[in-house]
Amino acid sequence: MLGLSVTQAAEVLGVSHAMLYDLLNERACLSPQLAWRIETAFGPKAEHLLQMQLAYDIAEVRCSEGGIRMMH
């Protein structure tokens, strides 16, 4: 997309290679601080990035918590 390696992007964002690698490989969640850094460096709004993280987190819970019964 931008032609950056993970190492280069991590340097631009001021985070470790390991942190960014974990985020990109779904081993870590996006924090508000990192969302802000991405917005500052690359442009996408932090709010939008965090909404996507929340949607992903909710989808994960829905898949893993199928055994909960609804109360009527």
C-alpha positions, 0 to 999 in steps of 0.5 A: 500500500505505502511500500513500507516494511513493518520495520519502517512503519514501526519507526514512523509510528515510534513503536517497536517492530514486535508491537506492530507485527503483533497488531498486524497478525491479530495477536494484539488489539489496536490501542487509542494511542496507536490509533492516534499515531496512525492518524498522525502519520498516515491519515486515517481517523483514529475514531474510524480505526477504533470503530473497526477494532471494536467491530472485530472484538464484538464479532470475536465475542459473538463467535466464541460466546454462542452458548449464552441463553437470552433472558426473556 
